[in-house]
Amino acid sequence: MKKEGSNFAFIDNQNIYQGVRELGWYLDWRKFRRYLLEKYEVEKAYLFLGYLPENDKLYN
């Protein structure tokens, strides 16, 4: 059977953080990643963080 394509997840950390915090939950990132793979066949997931001045070297 021929594979049709790949699924990728682009995750905005700020939205995840706020939603989880408002619900009073804790997010297990490893389980979340496994969920994305099993439920949606996500092969690669990218987590986007906002700019953090203390990590300035990462942006250059």
N, CA, C and O atoms as a Tripos MOL2 file, in Angstrom:
@<TRIPOS>MOLECULE
protein
  240   239    60     0     0
PROTEIN
NO_CHARGES

@<TRIPOS>ATOM
      1 N           0.8390   -1.1730    0.0000 N.3       1 MET1
      2 CA          0.0000    0.0000    0.0000 C.3       1 MET1
      3 C           0.8900    1.2460    0.0000 C.2       1 MET1
      4 O           1.8570    1.3250    0.7580 O.2       1 MET1
      5 N           0.5660    2.1860   -0.8300 N.am      2 LYS2
      6 CA          1.3420    3.4130   -0.9490 C.3       2 LYS2
      7 C           0.9190    4.4110    0.1310 C.2       2 LYS2
      8 O          -0.2670    4.6290    0.3770 O.2       2 LYS2
      9 N           1.9190    5.0020    0.7580 N.am      3 LYS3
     10 CA          1.6770    6.0300    1.7590 C.3       3 LYS3
     11 C           1.3310    7.3320    1.0550 C.2       3 LYS3
     12 O           2.0310    7.7500    0.1330 O.2       3 LYS3
     13 N           0.2490    7.9750    1.4920 N.am      4 GLU4
     14 CA         -0.2230    9.1900    0.8170 C.3       4 GLU4
     15 C           0.5250   10.4460    1.2250 C.2       4 GLU4
     16 O           0.7260   11.3370    0.3990 O.2       4 GLU4
     17 N           0.9330   10.5340    2.4570 N.am      5 GLY5
     18 CA          1.6110   11.7430    2.8990 C.3       5 GLY5
     19 C           1.9770   11.6470    4.3590 C.2       5 GLY5
     20 O           1.7620   10.6210    5.0060 O.2       5 GLY5
     21 N           2.5230   12.7120    4.8620 N.am      6 SER6
     22 CA          2.9450   12.7610    6.2560 C.3       6 SER6
     23 C           2.1270   13.7990    7.0000 C.2       6 SER6
     24 O           1.7270   14.8170    6.4350 O.2       6 SER6
     25 N           1.8850   13.5300    8.2640 N.am      7 ASN7
     26 CA          1.2070   14.4930    9.1210 C.3       7 ASN7
     27 C           2.2370   15.1460   10.0320 C.2       7 ASN7
     28 O           3.0850   14.4750   10.6210 O.2       7 ASN7
     29 N           2.1470   16.4550   10.1320 N.am      8 PHE8
     30 CA          3.0140   17.2230   11.0050 C.3       8 PHE8
     31 C           2.1370   18.0680   11.9180 C.2       8 PHE8
     32 O           1.0760   18.5360   11.5050 O.2       8 PHE8
     33 N           2.5730   18.2620   13.1500 N.am      9 ALA9
     34 CA          1.8590   19.1160   14.0970 C.3       9 ALA9
     35 C           2.7290   20.3310   14.3950 C.2       9 ALA9
     36 O           3.9160   20.2040   14.6940 O.2       9 ALA9
     37 N           2.1230   21.4990   14.3080 N.am     10 PHE10
     38 CA          2.7850   22.7520   14.6500 C.3      10 PHE10
     39 C           2.0360   23.3120   15.8510 C.2      10 PHE10
     40 O           0.8970   23.7620   15.7250 O.2      10 PHE10
     41 N           2.6700   23.2820   17.0030 N.am     11 ILE11
     42 CA          1.9960   23.5490   18.2680 C.3      11 ILE11
     43 C           2.4630   24.8740   18.8430 C.2      11 ILE11
     44 O           3.6600   25.1120   18.9980 O.2      11 ILE11
     45 N           1.5030   25.7320   19.1540 N.am     12 ASP12
     46 CA          1.7840   27.0170   19.7890 C.3      12 ASP12
     47 C           1.7950   26.8010   21.2960 C.2      12 ASP12
     48 O           0.7460   26.5820   21.9020 O.2      12 ASP12
     49 N           2.9570   26.8610   21.8900 N.am     13 ASN13
     50 CA          3.0960   26.5800   23.3150 C.3      13 ASN13
     51 C           2.2510   27.5070   24.1810 C.2      13 ASN13
     52 O           1.7240   27.0730   25.2050 O.2      13 ASN13
     53 N           2.1120   28.7590   23.7990 N.am     14 GLN14
     54 CA          1.3470   29.7100   24.6070 C.3      14 GLN14
     55 C          -0.1100   29.2650   24.7420 C.2      14 GLN14
     56 O          -0.6770   29.3400   25.8310 O.2      14 GLN14
     57 N          -0.7140   28.8080   23.6600 N.am     15 ASN15
     58 CA         -2.1010   28.3410   23.7240 C.3      15 ASN15
     59 C          -2.2300   27.0820   24.5730 C.2      15 ASN15
     60 O          -3.1580   26.9620   25.3720 O.2      15 ASN15
     61 N          -1.3080   26.1510   24.4040 N.am     16 ILE16
     62 CA         -1.3240   24.9320   25.2190 C.3      16 ILE16
     63 C          -1.1620   25.2960   26.6940 C.2      16 ILE16
     64 O          -1.9140   24.8240   27.5470 O.2      16 ILE16
     65 N          -0.1800   26.1340   26.9800 N.am     17 TYR17
     66 CA          0.1030   26.5160   28.3630 C.3      17 TYR17
     67 C          -1.1120   27.1700   29.0210 C.2      17 TYR17
     68 O          -1.4980   26.7940   30.1280 O.2      17 TYR17
     69 N          -1.7110   28.1460   28.3400 N.am     18 GLN18
     70 CA         -2.8560   28.8540   28.9170 C.3      18 GLN18
     71 C          -4.0530   27.9260   29.1140 C.2      18 GLN18
     72 O          -4.7110   27.9670   30.1540 O.2      18 GLN18
     73 N          -4.3310   27.0940   28.1190 N.am     19 GLY19
     74 CA         -5.4680   26.1780   28.2220 C.3      19 GLY19
     75 C          -5.3060   25.1780   29.3460 C.2      19 GLY19
     76 O          -6.2420   24.9330   30.1070 O.2      19 GLY19
     77 N          -4.1360   24.6040   29.4530 N.am     20 VAL20
     78 CA         -3.8680   23.6250   30.5090 C.3      20 VAL20
     79 C          -3.9280   24.3020   31.8750 C.2      20 VAL20
     80 O          -4.4990   23.7590   32.8210 O.2      20 VAL20
     81 N          -3.3450   25.4750   31.9690 N.am     21 ARG21
     82 CA         -3.3350   26.2060   33.2410 C.3      21 ARG21
     83 C          -4.7460   26.5730   33.6920 C.2      21 ARG21
     84 O          -5.0840   26.4170   34.8650 O.2      21 ARG21
     85 N          -5.5700   27.0610   32.7610 N.am     22 GLU22
     86 CA         -6.9420   27.4380   33.1090 C.3      22 GLU22
     87 C          -7.7550   26.2490   33.6060 C.2      22 GLU22
     88 O          -8.6450   26.4070   34.4410 O.2      22 GLU22
     89 N          -7.4540   25.0690   33.0970 N.am     23 LEU23
     90 CA         -8.1680   23.8620   33.5140 C.3      23 LEU23
     91 C          -7.5730   23.2370   34.7740 C.2      23 LEU23
     92 O          -8.1390   22.2990   35.3370 O.2      23 LEU23
     93 N          -6.4300   23.7620   35.2120 N.am     24 GLY24
     94 CA         -5.7720   23.2220   36.3900 C.3      24 GLY24
     95 C          -5.1290   21.8700   36.1330 C.2      24 GLY24
     96 O          -4.9460   21.0810   37.0600 O.2      24 GLY24
     97 N          -4.7870   21.6000   34.8890 N.am     25 TRP25
     98 CA         -4.2050   20.3190   34.5020 C.3      25 TRP25
     99 C          -2.6880   20.4020   34.4670 C.2      25 TRP25
    100 O          -2.0920   21.4760   34.5400 O.2      25 TRP25
    101 N          -2.0920   19.2280   34.3530 N.am     26 TYR26
    102 CA         -0.6660   19.0780   34.0820 C.3      26 TYR26
    103 C          -0.5650   18.3260   32.7630 C.2      26 TYR26
    104 O          -1.2370   17.3100   32.5840 O.2      26 TYR26
    105 N           0.2490   18.7960   31.8500 N.am     27 LEU27
    106 CA          0.4040   18.1320   30.5590 C.3      27 LEU27
    107 C           1.6750   17.2950   30.5600 C.2      27 LEU27
    108 O           2.7740   17.8140   30.7560 O.2      27 LEU27
    109 N           1.5140   16.0130   30.3410 N.am     28 ASP28
    110 CA          2.6510   15.1140   30.1690 C.3      28 ASP28
    111 C           2.9930   15.1410   28.6830 C.2      28 ASP28
    112 O           2.2830   14.5520   27.8680 O.2      28 ASP28
    113 N           4.0730   15.8220   28.3340 N.am     29 TRP29
    114 CA          4.4250   16.0330   26.9290 C.3      29 TRP29
    115 C           4.6880   14.7300   26.1960 C.2      29 TRP29
    116 O           4.3600   14.6040   25.0160 O.2      29 TRP29
    117 N           5.2710   13.7680   26.8770 N.am     30 ARG30
    118 CA          5.5530   12.4780   26.2430 C.3      30 ARG30
    119 C           4.2480   11.7680   25.8750 C.2      30 ARG30
    120 O           4.1300   11.2090   24.7840 O.2      30 ARG30
    121 N           3.2710   11.7900   26.7820 N.am     31 LYS31
    122 CA          1.9710   11.1690   26.4990 C.3      31 LYS31
    123 C           1.2260   11.9380   25.4110 C.2      31 LYS31
    124 O           0.5560   11.3450   24.5660 O.2      31 LYS31
    125 N           1.3500   13.2590   25.4430 N.am     32 PHE32
    126 CA          0.7040   14.0830   24.4210 C.3      32 PHE32
    127 C           1.2640   13.7570   23.0380 C.2      32 PHE32
    128 O           0.5230   13.6590   22.0600 O.2      32 PHE32
    129 N           2.5790   13.5920   22.9780 N.am     33 ARG33
    130 CA          3.2180   13.2520   21.7000 C.3      33 ARG33
    131 C           2.7650   11.8820   21.2050 C.2      33 ARG33
    132 O           2.5070   11.7020   20.0150 O.2      33 ARG33
    133 N           2.6700   10.9280   22.1100 N.am     34 ARG34
    134 CA          2.2030    9.5880   21.7600 C.3      34 ARG34
    135 C           0.7530    9.6430   21.2670 C.2      34 ARG34
    136 O           0.3870    8.9570   20.3120 O.2      34 ARG34
    137 N          -0.0650   10.4660   21.9280 N.am     35 TYR35
    138 CA         -1.4540   10.6510   21.5130 C.3      35 TYR35
    139 C          -1.5210   11.1780   20.0790 C.2      35 TYR35
    140 O          -2.3030   10.6800   19.2690 O.2      35 TYR35
    141 N          -0.7130   12.1700   19.7710 N.am     36 LEU36
    142 CA         -0.7000   12.7170   18.4150 C.3      36 LEU36
    143 C          -0.3120   11.6530   17.3910 C.2      36 LEU36
    144 O          -0.8760   11.6060   16.2980 O.2      36 LEU36
    145 N           0.6300   10.8190   17.7360 N.am     37 LEU37
    146 CA          1.0620    9.7510   16.8370 C.3      37 LEU37
    147 C          -0.0380    8.7060   16.6470 C.2      37 LEU37
    148 O          -0.3540    8.3320   15.5180 O.2      37 LEU37
    149 N          -0.6140    8.2420   17.7430 N.am     38 GLU38
    150 CA         -1.6080    7.1680   17.6630 C.3      38 GLU38
    151 C          -2.9380    7.6380   17.0860 C.2      38 GLU38
    152 O          -3.5490    6.9240   16.2910 O.2      38 GLU38
    153 N          -3.3890    8.8080   17.4680 N.am     39 LYS39
    154 CA         -4.7030    9.3000   17.0320 C.3      39 LYS39
    155 C          -4.6580    9.9070   15.6280 C.2      39 LYS39
    156 O          -5.5630    9.6830   14.8240 O.2      39 LYS39
    157 N          -3.6050   10.6760   15.3340 N.am     40 TYR40
    158 CA         -3.5460   11.4280   14.0800 C.3      40 TYR40
    159 C          -2.3760   11.0380   13.1800 C.2      40 TYR40
    160 O          -2.1840   11.6300   12.1180 O.2      40 TYR40
    161 N          -1.5970   10.0490   13.6010 N.am     41 GLU41
    162 CA         -0.4330    9.5970   12.8380 C.3      41 GLU41
    163 C           0.5540   10.7320   12.5510 C.2      41 GLU41
    164 O           1.1340   10.8070   11.4680 O.2      41 GLU41
    165 N           0.7310   11.6080   13.5340 N.am     42 VAL42
    166 CA          1.6660   12.7310   13.4070 C.3      42 VAL42
    167 C           3.0840   12.1890   13.4960 C.2      42 VAL42
    168 O           3.4860   11.6310   14.5170 O.2      42 VAL42
    169 N           3.8310   12.3600   12.4210 N.am     43 GLU43
    170 CA          5.2040   11.8680   12.3720 C.3      43 GLU43
    171 C           6.1810   12.8240   13.0380 C.2      43 GLU43
    172 O           7.1240   12.3940   13.7030 O.2      43 GLU43
    173 N           5.9570   14.1130   12.8600 N.am     44 LYS44
    174 CA          6.8250   15.1250   13.4630 C.3      44 LYS44
    175 C           5.9540   16.1850   14.1080 C.2      44 LYS44
    176 O           4.9300   16.5920   13.5580 O.2      44 LYS44
    177 N           6.3770   16.6230   15.2830 N.am     45 ALA45
    178 CA          5.6640   17.6760   15.9970 C.3      45 ALA45
    179 C           6.6630   18.7760   16.3380 C.2      45 ALA45
    180 O           7.7540   18.5140   16.8450 O.2      45 ALA45
    181 N           6.2690   19.9930   16.0540 N.am     46 TYR46
    182 CA          7.1160   21.1560   16.3230 C.3      46 TYR46
    183 C           6.4170   22.0300   17.3560 C.2      46 TYR46
    184 O           5.2500   22.3840   17.1890 O.2      46 TYR46
    185 N           7.1240   22.3720   18.4110 N.am     47 LEU47
    186 CA          6.5920   23.2130   19.4730 C.3      47 LEU47
    187 C           7.2080   24.5990   19.3280 C.2      47 LEU47
    188 O           8.4290   24.7560   19.3510 O.2      47 LEU47
    189 N           6.3550   25.5870   19.1810 N.am     48 PHE48
    190 CA          6.8250   26.9610   19.0130 C.3      48 PHE48
    191 C           6.7010   27.7120   20.3270 C.2      48 PHE48
    192 O           5.6230   27.8120   20.9130 O.2      48 PHE48
    193 N           7.8260   28.2330   20.7700 N.am     49 LEU49
    194 CA          7.8890   29.0190   21.9950 C.3      49 LEU49
    195 C           7.9980   30.4850   21.6260 C.2      49 LEU49
    196 O           8.4690   30.8270   20.5410 O.2      49 LEU49
    197 N           7.5700   31.3300   22.5090 N.am     50 GLY50
    198 CA          7.7410   32.7530   22.2930 C.3      50 GLY50
    199 C           9.1850   33.1530   22.5370 C.2      50 GLY50
    200 O          10.0030   32.3400   22.9680 O.2      50 GLY50
    201 N           9.4820   34.3790   22.2660 N.am     51 TYR51
    202 CA         10.8270   34.9030   22.4840 C.3      51 TYR51
    203 C          11.1020   34.9920   23.9780 C.2      51 TYR51
    204 O          10.3150   35.5620   24.7330 O.2      51 TYR51
    205 N          12.2180   34.4270   24.3900 N.am     52 LEU52
    206 CA         12.6550   34.4990   25.7790 C.3      52 LEU52
    207 C          14.0180   35.1840   25.8070 C.2      52 LEU52
    208 O          14.9990   34.6190   25.3250 O.2      52 LEU52
    209 N          14.0940   36.3910   26.3630 N.am     53 PRO53
    210 CA         15.3560   37.1320   26.3510 C.3      53 PRO53
    211 C          16.5290   36.3410   26.9320 C.2      53 PRO53
    212 O          17.6570   36.4710   26.4570 O.2      53 PRO53
    213 N          16.2700   35.5260   27.9510 N.am     54 GLU54
    214 CA         17.3720   34.7650   28.5580 C.3      54 GLU54
    215 C          17.9210   33.6760   27.6310 C.2      54 GLU54
    216 O          18.9910   33.1270   27.8900 O.2      54 GLU54
    217 N          17.1990   33.3650   26.5600 N.am     55 ASN55
    218 CA         17.6610   32.3830   25.5690 C.3      55 ASN55
    219 C          18.0390   33.0560   24.2560 C.2      55 ASN55
    220 O          17.9250   32.4510   23.1890 O.2      55 ASN55
    221 N          18.4790   34.2790   24.3300 N.am     56 ASP56
    222 CA         18.7650   35.0690   23.1350 C.3      56 ASP56
    223 C          19.7310   34.3680   22.1730 C.2      56 ASP56
    224 O          19.6120   34.5280   20.9590 O.2      56 ASP56
    225 N          20.6680   33.6090   22.6920 N.am     57 LYS57
    226 CA         21.6520   32.9320   21.8380 C.3      57 LYS57
    227 C          20.9930   31.9130   20.9050 C.2      57 LYS57
    228 O          21.5390   31.6070   19.8450 O.2      57 LYS57
    229 N          19.8400   31.3920   21.2830 N.am     58 LEU58
    230 CA         19.1430   30.4190   20.4340 C.3      58 LEU58
    231 C          18.5790   31.0550   19.1650 C.2      58 LEU58
    232 O          18.3480   30.3580   18.1760 O.2      58 LEU58
    233 N          18.3560   32.3620   19.1810 N.am     59 TYR59
    234 CA         17.7010   33.0420   18.0710 C.3      59 TYR59
    235 C          18.6780   33.5940   17.0440 C.2      59 TYR59
    236 O          18.2590   34.0320   15.9730 O.2      59 TYR59
    237 N          19.9420   33.5820   17.3410 N.am     60 ASN60
    238 CA         20.9420   34.1530   16.4330 C.3      60 ASN60
    239 C          21.6820   33.0880   15.6810 C.2      60 ASN60
    240 O          22.5590   33.3980   14.8740 O.2      60 ASN60
@<TRIPOS>BOND
     1     1     2 1
     2     2     3 1
     3     3     4 2
     4     3     5 am
     5     5     6 1
     6     6     7 1
     7     7     8 2
     8     7     9 am
     9     9    10 1
    10    10    11 1
    11    11    12 2
    12    11    13 am
    13    13    14 1
    14    14    15 1
    15    15    16 2
    16    15    17 am
    17    17    18 1
    18    18    19 1
    19    19    20 2
    20    19    21 am
    21    21    22 1
    22    22    23 1
    23    23    24 2
    24    23    25 am
    25    25    26 1
    26    26    27 1
    27    27    28 2
    28    27    29 am
    29    29    30 1
    30    30    31 1
    31    31    32 2
    32    31    33 am
    33    33    34 1
    34    34    35 1
    35    35    36 2
    36    35    37 am
    37    37    38 1
    38    38    39 1
    39    39    40 2
    40    39    41 am
    41    41    42 1
    42    42    43 1
    43    43    44 2
    44    43    45 am
    45    45    46 1
    46    46    47 1
    47    47    48 2
    48    47    49 am
    49    49    50 1
    50    50    51 1
    51    51    52 2
    52    51    53 am
    53    53    54 1
    54    54    55 1
    55    55    56 2
    56    55    57 am
    57    57    58 1
    58    58    59 1
    59    59    60 2
    60    59    61 am
    61    61    62 1
    62    62    63 1
    63    63    64 2
    64    63    65 am
    65    65    66 1
    66    66    67 1
    67    67    68 2
    68    67    69 am
    69    69    70 1
    70    70    71 1
    71    71    72 2
    72    71    73 am
    73    73    74 1
    74    74    75 1
    75    75    76 2
    76    75    77 am
    77    77    78 1
    78    78    79 1
    79    79    80 2
    80    79    81 am
    81    81    82 1
    82    82    83 1
    83    83    84 2
    84    83    85 am
    85    85    86 1
    86    86    87 1
    87    87    88 2
    88    87    89 am
    89    89    90 1
    90    90    91 1
    91    91    92 2
    92    91    93 am
    93    93    94 1
    94    94    95 1
    95    95    96 2
    96    95    97 am
    97    97    98 1
    98    98    99 1
    99    99   100 2
   100    99   101 am
   101   101   102 1
   102   102   103 1
   103   103   104 2
   104   103   105 am
   105   105   106 1
   106   106   107 1
   107   107   108 2
   108   107   109 am
   109   109   110 1
   110   110   111 1
   111   111   112 2
   112   111   113 am
   113   113   114 1
   114   114   115 1
   115   115   116 2
   116   115   117 am
   117   117   118 1
   118   118   119 1
   119   119   120 2
   120   119   121 am
   121   121   122 1
   122   122   123 1
   123   123   124 2
   124   123   125 am
   125   125   126 1
   126   126   127 1
   127   127   128 2
   128   127   129 am
   129   129   130 1
   130   130   131 1
   131   131   132 2
   132   131   133 am
   133   133   134 1
   134   134   135 1
   135   135   136 2
   136   135   137 am
   137   137   138 1
   138   138   139 1
   139   139   140 2
   140   139   141 am
   141   141   142 1
   142   142   143 1
   143   143   144 2
   144   143   145 am
   145   145   146 1
   146   146   147 1
   147   147   148 2
   148   147   149 am
   149   149   150 1
   150   150   151 1
   151   151   152 2
   152   151   153 am
   153   153   154 1
   154   154   155 1
   155   155   156 2
   156   155   157 am
   157   157   158 1
   158   158   159 1
   159   159   160 2
   160   159   161 am
   161   161   162 1
   162   162   163 1
   163   163   164 2
   164   163   165 am
   165   165   166 1
   166   166   167 1
   167   167   168 2
   168   167   169 am
   169   169   170 1
   170   170   171 1
   171   171   172 2
   172   171   173 am
   173   173   174 1
   174   174   175 1
   175   175   176 2
   176   175   177 am
   177   177   178 1
   178   178   179 1
   179   179   180 2
   180   179   181 am
   181   181   182 1
   182   182   183 1
   183   183   184 2
   184   183   185 am
   185   185   186 1
   186   186   187 1
   187   187   188 2
   188   187   189 am
   189   189   190 1
   190   190   191 1
   191   191   192 2
   192   191   193 am
   193   193   194 1
   194   194   195 1
   195   195   196 2
   196   195   197 am
   197   197   198 1
   198   198   199 1
   199   199   200 2
   200   199   201 am
   201   201   202 1
   202   202   203 1
   203   203   204 2
   204   203   205 am
   205   205   206 1
   206   206   207 1
   207   207   208 2
   208   207   209 am
   209   209   210 1
   210   210   211 1
   211   211   212 2
   212   211   213 am
   213   213   214 1
   214   214   215 1
   215   215   216 2
   216   215   217 am
   217   217   218 1
   218   218   219 1
   219   219   220 2
   220   219   221 am
   221   221   222 1
   222   222   223 1
   223   223   224 2
   224   223   225 am
   225   225   226 1
   226   226   227 1
   227   227   228 2
   228   227   229 am
   229   229   230 1
   230   230   231 1
   231   231   232 2
   232   231   233 am
   233   233   234 1
   234   234   235 1
   235   235   236 2
   236   235   237 am
   237   237   238 1
   238   238   239 1
   239   239   240 2
@<TRIPOS>SUBSTRUCTURE
     1 MET1         2 RESIDUE 1 A MET
     2 LYS2         6 RESIDUE 1 A LYS
     3 LYS3        10 RESIDUE 1 A LYS
     4 GLU4        14 RESIDUE 1 A GLU
     5 GLY5        18 RESIDUE 1 A GLY
     6 SER6        22 RESIDUE 1 A SER
     7 ASN7        26 RESIDUE 1 A ASN
     8 PHE8        30 RESIDUE 1 A PHE
     9 ALA9        34 RESIDUE 1 A ALA
    10 PHE10       38 RESIDUE 1 A PHE
    11 ILE11       42 RESIDUE 1 A ILE
    12 ASP12       46 RESIDUE 1 A ASP
    13 ASN13       50 RESIDUE 1 A ASN
    14 GLN14       54 RESIDUE 1 A GLN
    15 ASN15       58 RESIDUE 1 A ASN
    16 ILE16       62 RESIDUE 1 A ILE
    17 TYR17       66 RESIDUE 1 A TYR
    18 GLN18       70 RESIDUE 1 A GLN
    19 GLY19       74 RESIDUE 1 A GLY
    20 VAL20       78 RESIDUE 1 A VAL
    21 ARG21       82 RESIDUE 1 A ARG
    22 GLU22       86 RESIDUE 1 A GLU
    23 LEU23       90 RESIDUE 1 A LEU
    24 GLY24       94 RESIDUE 1 A GLY
    25 TRP25       98 RESIDUE 1 A TRP
    26 TYR26      102 RESIDUE 1 A TYR
    27 LEU27      106 RESIDUE 1 A LEU
    28 ASP28      110 RESIDUE 1 A ASP
    29 TRP29      114 RESIDUE 1 A TRP
    30 ARG30      118 RESIDUE 1 A ARG
    31 LYS31      122 RESIDUE 1 A LYS
    32 PHE32      126 RESIDUE 1 A PHE
    33 ARG33      130 RESIDUE 1 A ARG
    34 ARG34      134 RESIDUE 1 A ARG
    35 TYR35      138 RESIDUE 1 A TYR
    36 LEU36      142 RESIDUE 1 A LEU
    37 LEU37      146 RESIDUE 1 A LEU
    38 GLU38      150 RESIDUE 1 A GLU
    39 LYS39      154 RESIDUE 1 A LYS
    40 TYR40      158 RESIDUE 1 A TYR
    41 GLU41      162 RESIDUE 1 A GLU
    42 VAL42      166 RESIDUE 1 A VAL
    43 GLU43      170 RESIDUE 1 A GLU
    44 LYS44      174 RESIDUE 1 A LYS
    45 ALA45      178 RESIDUE 1 A ALA
    46 TYR46      182 RESIDUE 1 A TYR
    47 LEU47      186 RESIDUE 1 A LEU
    48 PHE48      190 RESIDUE 1 A PHE
    49 LEU49      194 RESIDUE 1 A LEU
    50 GLY50      198 RESIDUE 1 A GLY
    51 TYR51      202 RESIDUE 1 A TYR
    52 LEU52      206 RESIDUE 1 A LEU
    53 PRO53      210 RESIDUE 1 A PRO
    54 GLU54      214 RESIDUE 1 A GLU
    55 ASN55      218 RESIDUE 1 A ASN
    56 ASP56      222 RESIDUE 1 A ASP
    57 LYS57      226 RESIDUE 1 A LYS
    58 LEU58      230 RESIDUE 1 A LEU
    59 TYR59      234 RESIDUE 1 A TYR
    60 ASN60      238 RESIDUE 1 A ASN
